Amino acid sequence: KALNSRIYIKCDKAQFLNIKRGSPNFAPIYSGIIEISPNGSGLTVINELDIEEYLYKVVPSEMPASSSLEALKCQAIAARTYAVSDMLINRYAGLGFYVDDSTQSQVFNNTLPQPKSTEAVNLTKGLVLLYNNKLIDAKYYSTSCGIGANYKDIWFNPDGTSETKPYLKASSYLASSKPPSTEDEWLKFYKDINIKATDSSSPYFRWFAEFTKKEMESSIKNSVKTIYDKRKDYIELYLGNKKISYFPDFTDLINIKVNKRGDGGNIIEICYVFKNGKIRYTGDAILGSTFLPSSFFSIEENNGSFIIYGGGYGHGVGMSQFGAMELAKKGEDYKTILNTYYKDINIVKLNDFPF
């Protein structure tokens, strides 16, 4: 059906051969209604379908279908809650759809539907998460470093204020040891590959990266300059002791200092000290580089090189997907697991939700 400059196609199995997803690559198949419209530089393609059918292709794209059924149920409920929340706030209204098909929302159709993940969706049909009778922001991520972060310590305004989301708060998933409190303790914590925690068998539980002084200088200057062009309110620049409003040519990196951490250990504020000035940066993904798995790390200088010791993969807020899989292996059911990661929540049917 054509309507002005827009085309609607109703289909059961529509395949876009020029789109490649997954590994090994495949051309994804879409069902429901396909809406196609010009956007100036190409075409915008929107897929309209039932939310449960949407989840058939989200859950295996976000969590391995080989996971325990209880873990896949957790993923299904979290993903359903996340999607409905996005719909209600109309985050992508200006673009004409409710949820993106990437990590900007949730990964959709990157993996073919799988019997086990489809079963998890069907067994939890309509279930969502509420806090005080409101849908929660069901954040989730790959792997924790042993401690989860507060929402307010990851997403905040330049003045430090943030939305109140008490169900997303820092939690320890360590087997016995206590979270660190000093910078020396944090460095020791991230260097320790033998710490036992819910996520400790994940390959991302502990990681490190080493850079020469020149490599670190280049990375900081290039990446922070890019961020500065977009988020000036989160970055302070100093030439000597004078605060400036332009990005100068910083030379000779002397030191990297962590000024502030969140309750979960993620770095909130860091300072790069150069011979001729300094950069003070507040915000997540502190080095401004995509190569770091998380902002849970410490930095050690060693013979002119900088070694970054870190833990976890992702922002660290809400449900650790690897942690959920491990708890399911130990026999925990989906309700117990969800209540481990989201505090004081209720699990209800969408039909019972007071829209």
TIVEXTI-762829 format. One record per residue (C-alpha): residue number from 1; chain; x, y, z. Coordinates in nm, 2 decimals, always signed. Example, Ala and Ser with C-alpha at 12.3 -4.5 7.8 and 13.67 -1.06 7.14 Angstrom:
REM TIVEXTI-762829
<pos: 1, unit: A, u: +1.23, v: -0.45, w: +0.78>
<pos: 2, unit: A, u: +1.37, v: -0.11, w: +0.71>
END
This chain:
REM TIVEXTI-762829
<pos: 1, unit: A, u: +0.00, v: +0.00, w: +0.00>
<pos: 2, unit: A, u: +0.14, v: +0.34, w: -0.10>
<pos: 3, unit: A, u: +0.05, v: +0.66, w: +0.09>
<pos: 4, unit: A, u: +0.20, v: +0.98, w: -0.05>
<pos: 5, unit: A, u: +0.58, v: +0.93, w: -0.01>
<pos: 6, unit: A, u: +0.54, v: +0.63, w: +0.22>
<pos: 7, unit: A, u: +0.50, v: +0.26, w: +0.14>
<pos: 8, unit: A, u: +0.35, v: +0.00, w: +0.37>
<pos: 9, unit: A, u: +0.42, v: -0.37, w: +0.31>
<pos: 10, unit: A, u: +0.24, v: -0.64, w: +0.52>
<pos: 11, unit: A, u: +0.45, v: -0.96, w: +0.53>
<pos: 12, unit: A, u: +0.54, v: -1.28, w: +0.71>
<pos: 13, unit: A, u: +0.90, v: -1.31, w: +0.58>
<pos: 14, unit: A, u: +1.05, v: -1.00, w: +0.43>
<pos: 15, unit: A, u: +1.42, v: -1.03, w: +0.37>
<pos: 16, unit: A, u: +1.65, v: -0.73, w: +0.30>
<pos: 17, unit: A, u: +1.95, v: -0.88, w: +0.12>
<pos: 18, unit: A, u: +2.16, v: -0.57, w: +0.15>
<pos: 19, unit: A, u: +2.14, v: -0.57, w: +0.53>
<pos: 20, unit: A, u: +2.39, v: -0.80, w: +0.71>
<pos: 21, unit: A, u: +2.37, v: -0.90, w: +1.07>
<pos: 22, unit: A, u: +2.53, v: -1.14, w: +1.32>
<pos: 23, unit: A, u: +2.83, v: -1.37, w: +1.29>
<pos: 24, unit: A, u: +2.84, v: -1.54, w: +1.05>
<pos: 25, unit: A, u: +2.66, v: -1.28, w: +0.85>
<pos: 26, unit: A, u: +2.30, v: -1.34, w: +0.75>
<pos: 27, unit: A, u: +2.03, v: -1.13, w: +0.59>
<pos: 28, unit: A, u: +1.76, v: -1.08, w: +0.86>
<pos: 29, unit: A, u: +1.40, v: -1.16, w: +0.80>
<pos: 30, unit: A, u: +1.12, v: -0.93, w: +0.91>
<pos: 31, unit: A, u: +0.75, v: -0.99, w: +0.97>
<pos: 32, unit: A, u: +0.45, v: -0.77, w: +1.05>
<pos: 33, unit: A, u: +0.44, v: -0.44, w: +0.86>
<pos: 34, unit: A, u: +0.73, v: -0.27, w: +0.69>
<pos: 35, unit: A, u: +0.71, v: +0.10, w: +0.65>
<pos: 36, unit: A, u: +0.95, v: +0.26, w: +0.40>
<pos: 37, unit: A, u: +0.99, v: +0.64, w: +0.34>
<pos: 38, unit: A, u: +1.26, v: +0.86, w: +0.19>
<pos: 39, unit: A, u: +1.47, v: +1.06, w: +0.44>
<pos: 40, unit: A, u: +1.69, v: +1.28, w: +0.22>
<pos: 41, unit: A, u: +2.00, v: +1.07, w: +0.20>
<pos: 42, unit: A, u: +1.83, v: +0.73, w: +0.16>
<pos: 43, unit: A, u: +1.54, v: +0.53, w: +0.30>
<pos: 44, unit: A, u: +1.40, v: +0.50, w: +0.65>
<pos: 45, unit: A, u: +1.27, v: +0.15, w: +0.72>
<pos: 46, unit: A, u: +1.05, v: +0.09, w: +1.02>
<pos: 47, unit: A, u: +0.92, v: -0.26, w: +1.13>
<pos: 48, unit: A, u: +0.58, v: -0.26, w: +1.31>
<pos: 49, unit: A, u: +0.51, v: -0.58, w: +1.49>
<pos: 50, unit: A, u: +0.36, v: -0.73, w: +1.81>
<pos: 51, unit: A, u: +0.59, v: -0.67, w: +2.12>
<pos: 52, unit: A, u: +0.61, v: -1.05, w: +2.19>
<pos: 53, unit: A, u: +0.72, v: -1.12, w: +1.83>
<pos: 54, unit: A, u: +0.97, v: -0.83, w: +1.87>
<pos: 55, unit: A, u: +1.11, v: -1.00, w: +2.18>
<pos: 56, unit: A, u: +1.16, v: -1.33, w: +1.99>
<pos: 57, unit: A, u: +1.44, v: -1.15, w: +1.80>
<pos: 58, unit: A, u: +1.56, v: -0.93, w: +2.08>
<pos: 59, unit: A, u: +1.62, v: -1.19, w: +2.35>
<pos: 60, unit: A, u: +1.86, v: -1.42, w: +2.15>
<pos: 61, unit: A, u: +2.04, v: -1.10, w: +2.02>
<pos: 62, unit: A, u: +2.10, v: -0.98, w: +2.37>
<pos: 63, unit: A, u: +2.17, v: -1.31, w: +2.56>
<pos: 64, unit: A, u: +2.30, v: -1.64, w: +2.43>
<pos: 65, unit: A, u: +2.02, v: -1.88, w: +2.36>
<pos: 66, unit: A, u: +2.23, v: -2.15, w: +2.53>
<pos: 67, unit: A, u: +2.17, v: -1.98, w: +2.87>
<pos: 68, unit: A, u: +1.95, v: -2.13, w: +3.13>
<pos: 69, unit: A, u: +1.58, v: -2.08, w: +3.08>
<pos: 70, unit: A, u: +1.55, v: -1.88, w: +3.40>
<pos: 71, unit: A, u: +1.81, v: -1.63, w: +3.28>
<pos: 72, unit: A, u: +1.64, v: -1.60, w: +2.94>
<pos: 73, unit: A, u: +1.31, v: -1.53, w: +3.13>
<pos: 74, unit: A, u: +1.49, v: -1.24, w: +3.31>
<pos: 75, unit: A, u: +1.62, v: -1.11, w: +2.98>
<pos: 76, unit: A, u: +1.27, v: -1.13, w: +2.82>
<pos: 77, unit: A, u: +1.11, v: -0.94, w: +3.11>
<pos: 78, unit: A, u: +1.38, v: -0.68, w: +3.13>
<pos: 79, unit: A, u: +1.37, v: -0.63, w: +2.75>
<pos: 80, unit: A, u: +0.99, v: -0.61, w: +2.74>
<pos: 81, unit: A, u: +0.99, v: -0.35, w: +3.02>
<pos: 82, unit: A, u: +1.26, v: -0.15, w: +2.85>
<pos: 83, unit: A, u: +1.07, v: -0.15, w: +2.52>
<pos: 84, unit: A, u: +0.74, v: -0.04, w: +2.67>
<pos: 85, unit: A, u: +0.92, v: +0.23, w: +2.87>
<pos: 86, unit: A, u: +1.07, v: +0.37, w: +2.54>
<pos: 87, unit: A, u: +0.73, v: +0.36, w: +2.38>
<pos: 88, unit: A, u: +0.57, v: +0.56, w: +2.66>
<pos: 89, unit: A, u: +0.83, v: +0.83, w: +2.67>
<pos: 90, unit: A, u: +0.84, v: +0.85, w: +2.29>
<pos: 91, unit: A, u: +1.21, v: +0.88, w: +2.28>
<pos: 92, unit: A, u: +1.23, v: +0.85, w: +1.90>
<pos: 93, unit: A, u: +0.91, v: +1.03, w: +1.82>
<pos: 94, unit: A, u: +1.09, v: +1.27, w: +1.59>
<pos: 95, unit: A, u: +1.21, v: +0.98, w: +1.38>
<pos: 96, unit: A, u: +0.88, v: +0.80, w: +1.36>
<pos: 97, unit: A, u: +0.94, v: +0.49, w: +1.57>
<pos: 98, unit: A, u: +0.95, v: +0.37, w: +1.93>
<pos: 99, unit: A, u: +1.27, v: +0.17, w: +1.97>
<pos: 100, unit: A, u: +1.60, v: +0.15, w: +1.78>
<pos: 101, unit: A, u: +1.73, v: -0.19, w: +1.66>
<pos: 102, unit: A, u: +2.08, v: -0.13, w: +1.81>
<pos: 103, unit: A, u: +2.24, v: -0.08, w: +2.15>
<pos: 104, unit: A, u: +2.08, v: +0.27, w: +2.14>
<pos: 105, unit: A, u: +1.77, v: +0.08, w: +2.26>
<pos: 106, unit: A, u: +1.80, v: -0.30, w: +2.24>
<pos: 107, unit: A, u: +1.97, v: -0.52, w: +1.97>
<pos: 108, unit: A, u: +1.70, v: -0.66, w: +1.75>
<pos: 109, unit: A, u: +1.73, v: -0.93, w: +1.48>
<pos: 110, unit: A, u: +2.10, v: -0.96, w: +1.51>
<pos: 111, unit: A, u: +2.04, v: -1.33, w: +1.58>
<pos: 112, unit: A, u: +1.78, v: -1.56, w: +1.44>
<pos: 113, unit: A, u: +1.49, v: -1.66, w: +1.68>
<pos: 114, unit: A, u: +1.59, v: -1.96, w: +1.89>
<pos: 115, unit: A, u: +1.35, v: -2.22, w: +2.04>
<pos: 116, unit: A, u: +1.47, v: -2.17, w: +2.40>
<pos: 117, unit: A, u: +1.46, v: -1.79, w: +2.40>
<pos: 118, unit: A, u: +1.12, v: -1.80, w: +2.23>
<pos: 119, unit: A, u: +1.00, v: -2.03, w: +2.51>
<pos: 120, unit: A, u: +1.13, v: -1.78, w: +2.77>
<pos: 121, unit: A, u: +0.93, v: -1.50, w: +2.60>
<pos: 122, unit: A, u: +0.62, v: -1.71, w: +2.58>
<pos: 123, unit: A, u: +0.65, v: -1.83, w: +2.95>
<pos: 124, unit: A, u: +0.67, v: -1.46, w: +3.06>
<pos: 125, unit: A, u: +0.42, v: -1.32, w: +2.82>
<pos: 126, unit: A, u: +0.32, v: -0.97, w: +2.92>
<pos: 127, unit: A, u: +0.53, v: -0.95, w: +3.24>
<pos: 128, unit: A, u: +0.70, v: -0.62, w: +3.32>
<pos: 129, unit: A, u: +0.88, v: -0.46, w: +3.61>
<pos: 130, unit: A, u: +0.73, v: -0.18, w: +3.82>
<pos: 131, unit: A, u: +0.85, v: +0.04, w: +4.10>
<pos: 132, unit: A, u: +0.58, v: +0.23, w: +4.29>
<pos: 133, unit: A, u: +0.33, v: +0.14, w: +4.02>
<pos: 134, unit: A, u: +0.55, v: +0.28, w: +3.74>
<pos: 135, unit: A, u: +0.75, v: +0.10, w: +3.48>
<pos: 136, unit: A, u: +1.11, v: +0.09, w: +3.56>
<pos: 137, unit: A, u: +1.40, v: +0.19, w: +3.34>
<pos: 138, unit: A, u: +1.52, v: -0.17, w: +3.31>
<pos: 139, unit: A, u: +1.89, v: -0.11, w: +3.24>
<pos: 140, unit: A, u: +2.11, v: -0.41, w: +3.18>
<pos: 141, unit: A, u: +2.47, v: -0.47, w: +3.07>
<pos: 142, unit: A, u: +2.71, v: -0.75, w: +3.00>
<pos: 143, unit: A, u: +2.93, v: -0.82, w: +3.30>
<pos: 144, unit: A, u: +2.99, v: -0.66, w: +3.64>
<pos: 145, unit: A, u: +3.34, v: -0.61, w: +3.80>
<pos: 146, unit: A, u: +3.19, v: -0.76, w: +4.12>
<pos: 147, unit: A, u: +3.00, v: -0.44, w: +4.21>
<pos: 148, unit: A, u: +2.72, v: -0.27, w: +4.04>
<pos: 149, unit: A, u: +2.68, v: +0.11, w: +4.00>
<pos: 150, unit: A, u: +2.42, v: +0.37, w: +4.10>
<pos: 151, unit: A, u: +2.21, v: +0.51, w: +3.81>
<pos: 152, unit: A, u: +2.30, v: +0.86, w: +3.94>
<pos: 153, unit: A, u: +2.67, v: +0.79, w: +3.92>
<pos: 154, unit: A, u: +2.65, v: +0.70, w: +3.54>
<pos: 155, unit: A, u: +2.39, v: +0.94, w: +3.40>
<pos: 156, unit: A, u: +2.40, v: +1.29, w: +3.55>
<pos: 157, unit: A, u: +2.39, v: +1.65, w: +3.46>
<pos: 158, unit: A, u: +2.69, v: +1.88, w: +3.45>
<pos: 159, unit: A, u: +2.59, v: +2.01, w: +3.80>
<pos: 160, unit: A, u: +2.59, v: +1.66, w: +3.94>
<pos: 161, unit: A, u: +2.21, v: +1.62, w: +3.96>
<pos: 162, unit: A, u: +2.03, v: +1.32, w: +3.82>
<pos: 163, unit: A, u: +1.69, v: +1.15, w: +3.80>
<pos: 164, unit: A, u: +1.59, v: +0.96, w: +4.10>
<pos: 165, unit: A, u: +1.58, v: +0.58, w: +4.03>
<pos: 166, unit: A, u: +1.61, v: +0.41, w: +4.37>
<pos: 167, unit: A, u: +1.57, v: +0.07, w: +4.21>
<pos: 168, unit: A, u: +1.90, v: +0.11, w: +4.03>
<pos: 169, unit: A, u: +2.16, v: +0.14, w: +4.30>
<pos: 170, unit: A, u: +2.51, v: +0.02, w: +4.38>
<pos: 171, unit: A, u: +2.53, v: -0.34, w: +4.49>
<pos: 172, unit: A, u: +2.81, v: -0.59, w: +4.57>
<pos: 173, unit: A, u: +2.81, v: -0.92, w: +4.40>
<pos: 174, unit: A, u: +3.14, v: -1.03, w: +4.57>
<pos: 175, unit: A, u: +3.15, v: -1.36, w: +4.74>
<pos: 176, unit: A, u: +3.32, v: -1.24, w: +5.06>
<pos: 177, unit: A, u: +3.56, v: -0.95, w: +5.02>
<pos: 178, unit: A, u: +3.44, v: -0.60, w: +5.09>
<pos: 179, unit: A, u: +3.44, v: -0.32, w: +4.82>
<pos: 180, unit: A, u: +3.75, v: -0.10, w: +4.83>
<pos: 181, unit: A, u: +3.75, v: +0.26, w: +4.97>
<pos: 182, unit: A, u: +4.09, v: +0.41, w: +4.87>
<pos: 183, unit: A, u: +4.26, v: +0.45, w: +4.53>
<pos: 184, unit: A, u: +4.53, v: +0.20, w: +4.64>
<pos: 185, unit: A, u: +4.26, v: -0.05, w: +4.73>
<pos: 186, unit: A, u: +4.08, v: +0.00, w: +4.40>
<pos: 187, unit: A, u: +4.40, v: -0.06, w: +4.20>
<pos: 188, unit: A, u: +4.46, v: -0.38, w: +4.40>
<pos: 189, unit: A, u: +4.10, v: -0.48, w: +4.35>
<pos: 190, unit: A, u: +4.11, v: -0.45, w: +3.97>
<pos: 191, unit: A, u: +4.45, v: -0.62, w: +3.95>
<pos: 192, unit: A, u: +4.32, v: -0.92, w: +4.14>
<pos: 193, unit: A, u: +4.21, v: -1.19, w: +3.90>
<pos: 194, unit: A, u: +4.13, v: -1.44, w: +4.18>
<pos: 195, unit: A, u: +3.85, v: -1.24, w: +4.35>
<pos: 196, unit: A, u: +3.53, v: -1.45, w: +4.37>
<pos: 197, unit: A, u: +3.21, v: -1.29, w: +4.26>
<pos: 198, unit: A, u: +2.89, v: -1.38, w: +4.07>
<pos: 199, unit: A, u: +3.06, v: -1.27, w: +3.74>
<pos: 200, unit: A, u: +3.41, v: -1.39, w: +3.81>
<pos: 201, unit: A, u: +3.42, v: -1.67, w: +3.55>
<pos: 202, unit: A, u: +3.34, v: -1.41, w: +3.27>
<pos: 203, unit: A, u: +3.64, v: -1.33, w: +3.04>
<pos: 204, unit: A, u: +3.55, v: -0.96, w: +3.10>
<pos: 205, unit: A, u: +3.55, v: -0.99, w: +3.48>
<pos: 206, unit: A, u: +3.91, v: -0.86, w: +3.48>
<pos: 207, unit: A, u: +4.10, v: -0.69, w: +3.19>
<pos: 208, unit: A, u: +4.40, v: -0.47, w: +3.13>
<pos: 209, unit: A, u: +4.55, v: -0.26, w: +2.86>
<pos: 210, unit: A, u: +4.90, v: -0.10, w: +2.84>
<pos: 211, unit: A, u: +5.00, v: +0.22, w: +2.66>
<pos: 212, unit: A, u: +5.32, v: +0.40, w: +2.61>
<pos: 213, unit: A, u: +5.32, v: +0.76, w: +2.72>
<pos: 214, unit: A, u: +5.29, v: +0.88, w: +2.36>
<pos: 215, unit: A, u: +5.00, v: +0.65, w: +2.29>
<pos: 216, unit: A, u: +4.82, v: +0.76, w: +2.60>
<pos: 217, unit: A, u: +4.88, v: +1.13, w: +2.52>
<pos: 218, unit: A, u: +4.75, v: +1.09, w: +2.17>
<pos: 219, unit: A, u: +4.44, v: +0.89, w: +2.28>
<pos: 220, unit: A, u: +4.35, v: +1.15, w: +2.55>
<pos: 221, unit: A, u: +4.40, v: +1.46, w: +2.33>
<pos: 222, unit: A, u: +4.21, v: +1.32, w: +2.03>
<pos: 223, unit: A, u: +3.92, v: +1.16, w: +2.22>
<pos: 224, unit: A, u: +3.87, v: +1.43, w: +2.48>
<pos: 225, unit: A, u: +3.88, v: +1.70, w: +2.21>
<pos: 226, unit: A, u: +3.60, v: +1.52, w: +2.02>
<pos: 227, unit: A, u: +3.40, v: +1.50, w: +2.34>
<pos: 228, unit: A, u: +3.47, v: +1.86, w: +2.42>
<pos: 229, unit: A, u: +3.31, v: +1.97, w: +2.09>
<pos: 230, unit: A, u: +2.99, v: +1.80, w: +2.20>
<pos: 231, unit: A, u: +2.99, v: +1.81, w: +2.59>
<pos: 232, unit: A, u: +3.17, v: +2.12, w: +2.70>
<pos: 233, unit: A, u: +2.98, v: +2.13, w: +3.03>
<pos: 234, unit: A, u: +3.15, v: +1.82, w: +3.14>
<pos: 235, unit: A, u: +3.51, v: +1.92, w: +3.07>
<pos: 236, unit: A, u: +3.73, v: +2.19, w: +3.22>
<pos: 237, unit: A, u: +4.05, v: +2.30, w: +3.04>
<pos: 238, unit: A, u: +4.34, v: +2.48, w: +3.20>
<pos: 239, unit: A, u: +4.65, v: +2.63, w: +3.04>
<pos: 240, unit: A, u: +4.89, v: +2.67, w: +3.33>
<pos: 241, unit: A, u: +4.65, v: +2.76, w: +3.61>
<pos: 242, unit: A, u: +4.42, v: +2.96, w: +3.39>
<pos: 243, unit: A, u: +4.08, v: +2.81, w: +3.29>
<pos: 244, unit: A, u: +4.03, v: +2.85, w: +2.92>
<pos: 245, unit: A, u: +3.74, v: +2.79, w: +2.67>
<pos: 246, unit: A, u: +3.93, v: +2.65, w: +2.38>
<pos: 247, unit: A, u: +4.12, v: +2.32, w: +2.33>
<pos: 248, unit: A, u: +4.50, v: +2.40, w: +2.32>
<pos: 249, unit: A, u: +4.80, v: +2.18, w: +2.23>
<pos: 250, unit: A, u: +4.86, v: +2.00, w: +2.55>
<pos: 251, unit: A, u: +5.22, v: +1.86, w: +2.58>
<pos: 252, unit: A, u: +5.40, v: +1.61, w: +2.79>
<pos: 253, unit: A, u: +5.15, v: +1.40, w: +3.00>
<pos: 254, unit: A, u: +5.28, v: +1.40, w: +3.36>
<pos: 255, unit: A, u: +5.01, v: +1.22, w: +3.55>
<pos: 256, unit: A, u: +4.65, v: +1.08, w: +3.55>
<pos: 257, unit: A, u: +4.46, v: +1.13, w: +3.87>
<pos: 258, unit: A, u: +4.12, v: +0.99, w: +3.97>
<pos: 259, unit: A, u: +3.93, v: +1.27, w: +4.15>
<pos: 260, unit: A, u: +3.60, v: +1.09, w: +4.22>
<pos: 261, unit: A, u: +3.44, v: +0.75, w: +4.20>
<pos: 262, unit: A, u: +3.08, v: +0.63, w: +4.23>
<pos: 263, unit: A, u: +2.97, v: +0.40, w: +4.51>
<pos: 264, unit: A, u: +3.02, v: +0.10, w: +4.27>
<pos: 265, unit: A, u: +3.38, v: +0.20, w: +4.19>
<pos: 266, unit: A, u: +3.32, v: +0.36, w: +3.85>
<pos: 267, unit: A, u: +3.53, v: +0.67, w: +3.78>
<pos: 268, unit: A, u: +3.32, v: +0.98, w: +3.78>
<pos: 269, unit: A, u: +3.59, v: +1.24, w: +3.75>
<pos: 270, unit: A, u: +3.94, v: +1.22, w: +3.62>
<pos: 271, unit: A, u: +4.22, v: +1.47, w: +3.57>
<pos: 272, unit: A, u: +4.49, v: +1.45, w: +3.30>
<pos: 273, unit: A, u: +4.79, v: +1.66, w: +3.41>
<pos: 274, unit: A, u: +5.02, v: +1.79, w: +3.13>
<pos: 275, unit: A, u: +5.33, v: +2.00, w: +3.16>
<pos: 276, unit: A, u: +5.15, v: +2.30, w: +3.03>
<pos: 277, unit: A, u: +4.80, v: +2.25, w: +3.17>
<pos: 278, unit: A, u: +4.54, v: +2.00, w: +3.26>
<pos: 279, unit: A, u: +4.21, v: +1.85, w: +3.16>
<pos: 280, unit: A, u: +3.94, v: +1.77, w: +3.42>
<pos: 281, unit: A, u: +3.67, v: +1.54, w: +3.28>
<pos: 282, unit: A, u: +3.35, v: +1.44, w: +3.45>
<pos: 283, unit: A, u: +3.14, v: +1.17, w: +3.31>
<pos: 284, unit: A, u: +3.12, v: +0.80, w: +3.21>
<pos: 285, unit: A, u: +3.36, v: +0.64, w: +2.96>
<pos: 286, unit: A, u: +3.62, v: +0.85, w: +3.12>
<pos: 287, unit: A, u: +3.90, v: +0.81, w: +2.87>
<pos: 288, unit: A, u: +3.66, v: +0.90, w: +2.59>
<pos: 289, unit: A, u: +3.77, v: +0.59, w: +2.40>
<pos: 290, unit: A, u: +3.56, v: +0.30, w: +2.28>
<pos: 291, unit: A, u: +3.83, v: +0.05, w: +2.34>
<pos: 292, unit: A, u: +3.77, v: +0.04, w: +2.72>
<pos: 293, unit: A, u: +3.50, v: -0.22, w: +2.82>
<pos: 294, unit: A, u: +3.39, v: -0.01, w: +3.12>
<pos: 295, unit: A, u: +3.46, v: +0.29, w: +3.34>
<pos: 296, unit: A, u: +3.55, v: +0.06, w: +3.63>
<pos: 297, unit: A, u: +3.93, v: +0.08, w: +3.63>
<pos: 298, unit: A, u: +4.25, v: +0.21, w: +3.79>
<pos: 299, unit: A, u: +4.56, v: +0.34, w: +3.62>
<pos: 300, unit: A, u: +4.92, v: +0.25, w: +3.71>
<pos: 301, unit: A, u: +5.23, v: +0.42, w: +3.57>
<pos: 302, unit: A, u: +5.52, v: +0.18, w: +3.51>
<pos: 303, unit: A, u: +5.85, v: +0.28, w: +3.35>
<pos: 304, unit: A, u: +5.70, v: +0.55, w: +3.13>
<pos: 305, unit: A, u: +5.40, v: +0.34, w: +3.04>
<pos: 306, unit: A, u: +5.04, v: +0.35, w: +3.16>
<pos: 307, unit: A, u: +4.87, v: +0.03, w: +3.25>
<pos: 308, unit: A, u: +4.49, v: +0.03, w: +3.29>
<pos: 309, unit: A, u: +4.35, v: -0.25, w: +3.51>
<pos: 310, unit: A, u: +3.97, v: -0.28, w: +3.50>
<pos: 311, unit: A, u: +3.67, v: -0.50, w: +3.54>
<pos: 312, unit: A, u: +3.34, v: -0.57, w: +3.38>
<pos: 313, unit: A, u: +3.18, v: -0.48, w: +3.05>
<pos: 314, unit: A, u: +2.92, v: -0.21, w: +3.01>
<pos: 315, unit: A, u: +2.78, v: +0.07, w: +3.23>
<pos: 316, unit: A, u: +2.73, v: -0.15, w: +3.54>
<pos: 317, unit: A, u: +2.37, v: -0.04, w: +3.62>
<pos: 318, unit: A, u: +2.08, v: -0.28, w: +3.67>
<pos: 319, unit: A, u: +2.11, v: -0.64, w: +3.56>
<pos: 320, unit: A, u: +2.44, v: -0.80, w: +3.48>
<pos: 321, unit: A, u: +2.35, v: -1.05, w: +3.20>
<pos: 322, unit: A, u: +2.64, v: -1.28, w: +3.28>
<pos: 323, unit: A, u: +2.55, v: -1.26, w: +3.65>
<pos: 324, unit: A, u: +2.19, v: -1.35, w: +3.57>
<pos: 325, unit: A, u: +2.32, v: -1.65, w: +3.37>
<pos: 326, unit: A, u: +2.54, v: -1.76, w: +3.66>
<pos: 327, unit: A, u: +2.27, v: -1.73, w: +3.92>
<pos: 328, unit: A, u: +2.03, v: -1.93, w: +3.70>
<pos: 329, unit: A, u: +2.30, v: -2.21, w: +3.68>
<pos: 330, unit: A, u: +2.29, v: -2.22, w: +4.06>
<pos: 331, unit: A, u: +1.92, v: -2.28, w: +4.06>
<pos: 332, unit: A, u: +1.78, v: -1.93, w: +4.12>
<pos: 333, unit: A, u: +1.45, v: -1.86, w: +3.96>
<pos: 334, unit: A, u: +1.38, v: -1.55, w: +3.75>
<pos: 335, unit: A, u: +1.20, v: -1.36, w: +4.03>
<pos: 336, unit: A, u: +1.49, v: -1.40, w: +4.26>
<pos: 337, unit: A, u: +1.74, v: -1.30, w: +4.00>
<pos: 338, unit: A, u: +1.54, v: -0.99, w: +3.89>
<pos: 339, unit: A, u: +1.50, v: -0.88, w: +4.25>
<pos: 340, unit: A, u: +1.88, v: -0.92, w: +4.30>
<pos: 341, unit: A, u: +1.95, v: -0.65, w: +4.03>
<pos: 342, unit: A, u: +1.64, v: -0.43, w: +4.05>
<pos: 343, unit: A, u: +1.56, v: -0.32, w: +4.41>
<pos: 344, unit: A, u: +1.20, v: -0.32, w: +4.56>
<pos: 345, unit: A, u: +1.03, v: -0.40, w: +4.23>
<pos: 346, unit: A, u: +0.71, v: -0.58, w: +4.14>
<pos: 347, unit: A, u: +0.66, v: -0.82, w: +3.85>
<pos: 348, unit: A, u: +0.32, v: -0.77, w: +3.69>
<pos: 349, unit: A, u: +0.12, v: -0.83, w: +3.37>
<pos: 350, unit: A, u: +0.10, v: -0.55, w: +3.13>
<pos: 351, unit: A, u: -0.28, v: -0.58, w: +3.14>
<pos: 352, unit: A, u: -0.26, v: -0.49, w: +3.51>
<pos: 353, unit: A, u: -0.04, v: -0.19, w: +3.46>
<pos: 354, unit: A, u: -0.22, v: +0.14, w: +3.52>
<pos: 355, unit: A, u: -0.14, v: +0.32, w: +3.20>
END
